[in-house]
Amino acid sequence: MSTRPANSRLADLPLETEYRSDCHDLVRDFYLPCLTHSTQYRRAVGYFTSRGLSVAAQGITVLVDGVGRMLLVTSQD
């Protein structure tokens, strides 16, 4: 069962124009709210670790439970 808010949209979130790891908790302040209100998550990175997914697992769970889609494009190294 999804815990995504009904009729939720990213545009409804009070997002900052910039997030910095020395000033914000990126997972709590950005990733979790955004993934909770999303139906798709697309990310392309040259370097990727499984830790990046594990720290945002709660948001990804809500995304997947709500029949969302995730696409990751990463380097083979």
A tleap script that builds the chain and sets N, CA, C and O, in Angstrom:
source leaprc.protein.ff14SB
mol = sequence {
  NMET SER THR ARG PRO ALA ASN SER ARG LEU
  ALA ASP LEU PRO LEU GLU THR GLU TYR ARG
  SER ASP CYS HIE ASP LEU VAL ARG ASP PHE
  TYR LEU PRO CYS LEU THR HIE SER THR GLN
  TYR ARG ARG ALA VAL GLY TYR PHE THR SER
  ARG GLY LEU SER VAL ALA ALA GLN GLY ILE
  THR VAL LEU VAL ASP GLY VAL GLY ARG MET
  LEU LEU VAL THR SER GLN CASP
}
set mol.1.N position { 0.833 -1.182 0.000 }
set mol.1.CA position { 0.000 0.000 0.000 }
set mol.1.C position { 0.878 1.246 0.000 }
set mol.1.O position { 1.815 1.340 0.792 }
set mol.2.N position { 0.591 2.183 -0.862 }
set mol.2.CA position { 1.377 3.399 -1.012 }
set mol.2.C position { 1.100 4.386 0.106 }
set mol.2.O position { -0.034 4.514 0.569 }
set mol.3.N position { 2.137 5.080 0.536 }
set mol.3.CA position { 1.964 6.157 1.501 }
set mol.3.C position { 2.137 7.511 0.819 }
set mol.3.O position { 2.347 8.525 1.485 }
set mol.4.N position { 2.047 7.522 -0.506 }
set mol.4.CA position { 2.135 8.773 -1.259 }
set mol.4.C position { 0.906 9.600 -0.952 }
set mol.4.O position { -0.210 9.082 -0.986 }
set mol.5.N position { 1.091 10.895 -0.649 }
set mol.5.CA position { -0.062 11.760 -0.399 }
set mol.5.C position { -0.977 11.819 -1.617 }
set mol.5.O position { -0.504 11.826 -2.753 }
set mol.6.N position { -2.286 11.860 -1.381 }
set mol.6.CA position { -3.256 11.931 -2.475 }
set mol.6.C position { -3.057 13.220 -3.261 }
set mol.6.O position { -2.830 14.286 -2.687 }
set mol.7.N position { -3.145 13.104 -4.582 }
set mol.7.CA position { -3.016 14.262 -5.474 }
set mol.7.C position { -1.727 15.050 -5.236 }
set mol.7.O position { -1.713 16.274 -5.373 }
set mol.8.N position { -0.665 14.365 -4.886 }
set mol.8.CA position { 0.594 15.047 -4.592 }
set mol.8.C position { 1.333 15.415 -5.869 }
set mol.8.O position { 1.278 14.697 -6.867 }
set mol.9.N position { 2.023 16.545 -5.817 }
set mol.9.CA position { 2.817 17.016 -6.953 }
set mol.9.C position { 4.101 17.632 -6.411 }
set mol.9.O position { 4.108 18.234 -5.337 }
set mol.10.N position { 5.177 17.477 -7.159 }
set mol.10.CA position { 6.431 18.110 -6.759 }
set mol.10.C position { 6.273 19.619 -6.638 }
set mol.10.O position { 6.880 20.243 -5.767 }
set mol.11.N position { 5.461 20.205 -7.509 }
set mol.11.CA position { 5.263 21.656 -7.493 }
set mol.11.C position { 4.656 22.133 -6.174 }
set mol.11.O position { 4.751 23.316 -5.847 }
set mol.12.N position { 4.042 21.243 -5.424 }
set mol.12.CA position { 3.425 21.611 -4.148 }
set mol.12.C position { 4.424 21.630 -2.987 }
set mol.12.O position { 4.099 22.106 -1.899 }
set mol.13.N position { 5.621 21.120 -3.211 }
set mol.13.CA position { 6.625 21.074 -2.144 }
set mol.13.C position { 7.331 22.419 -1.982 }
set mol.13.O position { 7.606 23.096 -2.973 }
set mol.14.N position { 7.624 22.806 -0.751 }
set mol.14.CA position { 8.386 24.039 -0.513 }
set mol.14.C position { 9.891 23.775 -0.650 }
set mol.14.O position { 10.610 23.731 0.349 }
set mol.15.N position { 10.358 23.601 -1.878 }
set mol.15.CA position { 11.760 23.250 -2.124 }
set mol.15.C position { 12.648 24.482 -2.150 }
set mol.15.O position { 12.232 25.567 -2.558 }
set mol.16.N position { 13.875 24.287 -1.707 }
set mol.16.CA position { 14.907 25.324 -1.792 }
set mol.16.C position { 15.422 25.387 -3.230 }
set mol.16.O position { 15.218 24.452 -4.004 }
set mol.17.N position { 16.082 26.473 -3.584 }
set mol.17.CA position { 16.691 26.565 -4.915 }
set mol.17.C position { 18.044 25.875 -4.946 }
set mol.17.O position { 18.582 25.614 -6.022 }
set mol.18.N position { 18.598 25.579 -3.780 }
set mol.18.CA position { 19.905 24.937 -3.694 }
set mol.18.C position { 19.968 24.096 -2.430 }
set mol.18.O position { 19.449 24.488 -1.385 }
set mol.19.N position { 20.607 22.940 -2.533 }
set mol.19.CA position { 20.836 22.071 -1.383 }
set mol.19.C position { 22.325 21.769 -1.311 }
set mol.19.O position { 22.937 21.377 -2.304 }
set mol.20.N position { 22.900 21.954 -0.134 }
set mol.20.CA position { 24.324 21.688 0.086 }
set mol.20.C position { 24.468 20.725 1.246 }
set mol.20.O position { 23.798 20.861 2.270 }
set mol.21.N position { 25.341 19.759 1.080 }
set mol.21.CA position { 25.497 18.743 2.114 }
set mol.21.C position { 26.052 19.305 3.416 }
set mol.21.O position { 25.884 18.690 4.470 }
set mol.22.N position { 26.711 20.459 3.365 }
set mol.22.CA position { 27.217 21.050 4.603 }
set mol.22.C position { 26.155 21.885 5.328 }
set mol.22.O position { 26.377 22.321 6.457 }
set mol.23.N position { 25.008 22.108 4.687 }
set mol.23.CA position { 23.932 22.908 5.283 }
set mol.23.C position { 22.623 22.148 5.443 }
set mol.23.O position { 21.779 22.539 6.249 }
set mol.24.N position { 22.443 21.086 4.700 }
set mol.24.CA position { 21.182 20.358 4.678 }
set mol.24.C position { 21.413 18.863 4.885 }
set mol.24.O position { 22.497 18.339 4.630 }
set mol.25.N position { 20.394 18.217 5.339 }
set mol.25.CA position { 20.361 16.750 5.324 }
set mol.25.C position { 19.707 16.401 3.989 }
set mol.25.O position { 18.482 16.439 3.875 }
set mol.26.N position { 20.503 16.063 2.985 }
set mol.26.CA position { 20.004 15.884 1.626 }
set mol.26.C position { 18.920 14.823 1.514 }
set mol.26.O position { 17.965 14.984 0.755 }
set mol.27.N position { 19.065 13.755 2.259 }
set mol.27.CA position { 18.062 12.693 2.200 }
set mol.27.C position { 16.754 13.183 2.800 }
set mol.27.O position { 15.705 13.092 2.162 }
set mol.28.N position { 16.808 13.699 4.011 }
set mol.28.CA position { 15.587 14.145 4.700 }
set mol.28.C position { 14.958 15.366 4.041 }
set mol.28.O position { 13.738 15.427 3.881 }
set mol.29.N position { 15.781 16.339 3.657 }
set mol.29.CA position { 15.271 17.609 3.154 }
set mol.29.C position { 14.909 17.608 1.670 }
set mol.29.O position { 14.047 18.376 1.242 }
set mol.30.N position { 15.565 16.745 0.881 }
set mol.30.CA position { 15.321 16.758 -0.557 }
set mol.30.C position { 14.797 15.429 -1.101 }
set mol.30.O position { 13.689 15.366 -1.634 }
set mol.31.N position { 15.594 14.370 -0.966 }
set mol.31.CA position { 15.231 13.105 -1.605 }
set mol.31.C position { 13.921 12.502 -1.096 }
set mol.31.O position { 13.068 12.129 -1.901 }
set mol.32.N position { 13.747 12.402 0.204 }
set mol.32.CA position { 12.534 11.777 0.720 }
set mol.32.C position { 11.271 12.545 0.331 }
set mol.32.O position { 10.322 11.926 -0.151 }
set mol.33.N position { 11.219 13.866 0.519 }
set mol.33.CA position { 10.005 14.571 0.075 }
set mol.33.C position { 9.770 14.435 -1.424 }
set mol.33.O position { 8.636 14.223 -1.854 }
set mol.34.N position { 10.819 14.552 -2.220 }
set mol.34.CA position { 10.652 14.482 -3.679 }
set mol.34.C position { 10.230 13.092 -4.142 }
set mol.34.O position { 9.326 12.970 -4.969 }
set mol.35.N position { 10.857 12.059 -3.633 }
set mol.35.CA position { 10.493 10.702 -4.034 }
set mol.35.C position { 9.089 10.333 -3.556 }
set mol.35.O position { 8.384 9.580 -4.227 }
set mol.36.N position { 8.686 10.852 -2.417 }
set mol.36.CA position { 7.353 10.596 -1.896 }
set mol.36.C position { 6.277 11.206 -2.799 }
set mol.36.O position { 5.163 10.688 -2.877 }
set mol.37.N position { 6.607 12.297 -3.471 }
set mol.37.CA position { 5.650 12.996 -4.325 }
set mol.37.C position { 5.863 12.704 -5.813 }
set mol.37.O position { 5.301 13.404 -6.656 }
set mol.38.N position { 6.653 11.698 -6.152 }
set mol.38.CA position { 7.006 11.434 -7.551 }
set mol.38.C position { 6.422 10.126 -8.063 }
set mol.38.O position { 6.077 9.228 -7.295 }
set mol.39.N position { 6.324 10.047 -9.379 }
set mol.39.CA position { 5.944 8.794 -10.033 }
set mol.39.C position { 7.104 8.229 -10.837 }
set mol.39.O position { 7.056 7.081 -11.278 }
set mol.40.N position { 8.156 9.037 -11.033 }
set mol.40.CA position { 9.352 8.586 -11.748 }
set mol.40.C position { 10.590 9.152 -11.073 }
set mol.40.O position { 10.575 10.261 -10.539 }
set mol.41.N position { 11.669 8.367 -11.108 }
set mol.41.CA position { 12.969 8.823 -10.625 }
set mol.41.C position { 13.982 8.402 -11.671 }
set mol.41.O position { 14.211 7.209 -11.875 }
set mol.42.N position { 14.581 9.360 -12.326 }
set mol.42.CA position { 15.601 9.093 -13.348 }
set mol.42.C position { 16.901 9.729 -12.889 }
set mol.42.O position { 16.933 10.887 -12.472 }
set mol.43.N position { 17.975 8.949 -12.974 }
set mol.43.CA position { 19.271 9.469 -12.539 }
set mol.43.C position { 20.365 8.896 -13.413 }
set mol.43.O position { 20.416 7.691 -13.658 }
set mol.44.N position { 21.241 9.774 -13.883 }
set mol.44.CA position { 22.405 9.357 -14.666 }
set mol.44.C position { 23.642 9.870 -13.945 }
set mol.44.O position { 23.770 11.066 -13.684 }
set mol.45.N position { 24.537 8.968 -13.630 }
set mol.45.CA position { 25.754 9.330 -12.909 }
set mol.45.C position { 26.932 8.549 -13.457 }
set mol.45.O position { 26.771 7.434 -13.953 }
set mol.46.N position { 28.107 9.129 -13.369 }
set mol.46.CA position { 29.311 8.431 -13.789 }
set mol.46.C position { 29.796 7.467 -12.729 }
set mol.46.O position { 30.356 6.418 -13.049 }
set mol.47.N position { 29.586 7.812 -11.471 }
set mol.47.CA position { 30.019 6.974 -10.357 }
set mol.47.C position { 28.826 6.785 -9.436 }
set mol.47.O position { 28.128 7.746 -9.113 }
set mol.48.N position { 28.593 5.568 -9.017 }
set mol.48.CA position { 27.409 5.266 -8.238 }
set mol.48.C position { 27.726 4.178 -7.233 }
set mol.48.O position { 28.421 3.214 -7.554 }
set mol.49.N position { 27.225 4.325 -6.025 }
set mol.49.CA position { 27.377 3.271 -5.024 }
set mol.49.C position { 26.002 2.851 -4.521 }
set mol.49.O position { 25.037 3.609 -4.618 }
set mol.50.N position { 25.923 1.663 -3.994 }
set mol.50.CA position { 24.662 1.191 -3.443 }
set mol.50.C position { 24.262 1.995 -2.206 }
set mol.50.O position { 23.085 2.030 -1.847 }
set mol.51.N position { 25.226 2.639 -1.555 }
set mol.51.CA position { 24.908 3.473 -0.395 }
set mol.51.C position { 23.986 4.618 -0.788 }
set mol.51.O position { 23.130 5.026 -0.003 }
set mol.52.N position { 24.155 5.137 -1.994 }
set mol.52.CA position { 23.285 6.204 -2.469 }
set mol.52.C position { 21.824 5.789 -2.495 }
set mol.52.O position { 20.941 6.597 -2.209 }
set mol.53.N position { 21.569 4.542 -2.835 }
set mol.53.CA position { 20.201 4.032 -2.805 }
set mol.53.C position { 19.751 3.705 -1.385 }
set mol.53.O position { 18.601 3.949 -1.021 }
set mol.54.N position { 20.642 3.162 -0.602 }
set mol.54.CA position { 20.238 2.728 0.737 }
set mol.54.C position { 19.839 3.900 1.623 }
set mol.54.O position { 18.947 3.751 2.458 }
set mol.55.N position { 20.467 5.054 1.469 }
set mol.55.CA position { 20.118 6.190 2.326 }
set mol.55.C position { 18.766 6.784 1.959 }
set mol.55.O position { 18.134 7.434 2.792 }
set mol.56.N position { 18.314 6.576 0.741 }
set mol.56.CA position { 17.009 7.085 0.305 }
set mol.56.C position { 15.977 5.971 0.158 }
set mol.56.O position { 14.974 6.140 -0.535 }
set mol.57.N position { 16.218 4.845 0.800 }
set mol.57.CA position { 15.360 3.670 0.624 }
set mol.57.C position { 13.910 3.933 0.985 }
set mol.57.O position { 13.019 3.405 0.321 }
set mol.58.N position { 13.640 4.725 2.005 }
set mol.58.CA position { 12.250 4.996 2.378 }
set mol.58.C position { 11.500 5.679 1.238 }
set mol.58.O position { 10.377 5.291 0.916 }
set mol.59.N position { 12.098 6.673 0.636 }
set mol.59.CA position { 11.464 7.378 -0.473 }
set mol.59.C position { 11.296 6.488 -1.681 }
set mol.59.O position { 10.279 6.560 -2.371 }
set mol.60.N position { 12.280 5.651 -1.945 }
set mol.60.CA position { 12.199 4.738 -3.089 }
set mol.60.C position { 11.102 3.708 -2.853 }
set mol.60.O position { 10.410 3.318 -3.792 }
set mol.61.N position { 10.936 3.266 -1.617 }
set mol.61.CA position { 9.867 2.324 -1.282 }
set mol.61.C position { 8.504 2.936 -1.584 }
set mol.61.O position { 7.641 2.271 -2.158 }
set mol.62.N position { 8.303 4.181 -1.208 }
set mol.62.CA position { 7.034 4.855 -1.491 }
set mol.62.C position { 6.839 4.986 -2.992 }
set mol.62.O position { 5.734 4.785 -3.498 }
set mol.63.N position { 7.902 5.322 -3.703 }
set mol.63.CA position { 7.830 5.449 -5.160 }
set mol.63.C position { 7.400 4.126 -5.796 }
set mol.63.O position { 6.477 4.104 -6.610 }
set mol.64.N position { 8.051 3.043 -5.438 }
set mol.64.CA position { 7.764 1.736 -6.022 }
set mol.64.C position { 6.395 1.230 -5.581 }
set mol.64.O position { 5.655 0.681 -6.396 }
set mol.65.N position { 6.046 1.403 -4.313 }
set mol.65.CA position { 4.729 0.970 -3.830 }
set mol.65.C position { 3.601 1.705 -4.544 }
set mol.65.O position { 2.508 1.162 -4.707 }
set mol.66.N position { 3.861 2.933 -4.969 }
set mol.66.CA position { 2.865 3.712 -5.690 }
set mol.66.C position { 2.913 3.460 -7.178 }
set mol.66.O position { 2.414 4.272 -7.957 }
set mol.67.N position { 3.507 2.344 -7.592 }
set mol.67.CA position { 3.641 1.942 -8.988 }
set mol.67.C position { 4.468 2.975 -9.767 }
set mol.67.O position { 4.222 3.224 -10.947 }
set mol.68.N position { 5.440 3.563 -9.088 }
set mol.68.CA position { 6.365 4.471 -9.744 }
set mol.68.C position { 7.436 3.709 -10.490 }
set mol.68.O position { 7.526 2.484 -10.397 }
set mol.69.N position { 8.245 4.441 -11.230 }
set mol.69.CA position { 9.322 3.831 -12.018 }
set mol.69.C position { 10.636 4.499 -11.667 }
set mol.69.O position { 10.688 5.699 -11.396 }
set mol.70.N position { 11.701 3.702 -11.677 }
set mol.70.CA position { 13.035 4.224 -11.423 }
set mol.70.C position { 13.953 3.765 -12.545 }
set mol.70.O position { 13.964 2.586 -12.900 }
set mol.71.N position { 14.720 4.690 -13.101 }
set mol.71.CA position { 15.686 4.383 -14.157 }
set mol.71.C position { 17.032 4.934 -13.722 }
set mol.71.O position { 17.173 6.129 -13.461 }
set mol.72.N position { 18.020 4.052 -13.646 }
set mol.72.CA position { 19.375 4.448 -13.275 }
set mol.72.C position { 20.307 4.155 -14.451 }
set mol.72.O position { 20.304 3.048 -14.989 }
set mol.73.N position { 21.088 5.131 -14.840 }
set mol.73.CA position { 22.103 4.964 -15.871 }
set mol.73.C position { 23.431 5.250 -15.182 }
set mol.73.O position { 23.658 6.353 -14.685 }
set mol.74.N position { 24.307 4.244 -15.157 }
set mol.74.CA position { 25.577 4.394 -14.450 }
set mol.74.C position { 26.733 3.900 -15.283 }
set mol.74.O position { 26.552 3.214 -16.289 }
set mol.75.N position { 27.928 4.259 -14.847 }
set mol.75.CA position { 29.152 3.783 -15.474 }
set mol.75.C position { 29.313 2.298 -15.159 }
set mol.75.O position { 28.785 1.811 -14.159 }
set mol.76.N position { 30.025 1.601 -15.991 }
set mol.76.CA position { 30.252 0.179 -15.742 }
set mol.76.C position { 31.350 -0.062 -14.722 }
set mol.76.O position { 31.496 -1.193 -14.259 }
set mol.77.N position { 32.117 0.929 -14.357 }
set mol.77.CA position { 33.198 0.759 -13.378 }
set mol.77.C position { 32.708 0.780 -11.968 }
set mol.77.O position { 33.501 0.649 -11.036 }
savepdb mol mol.pdb
quit
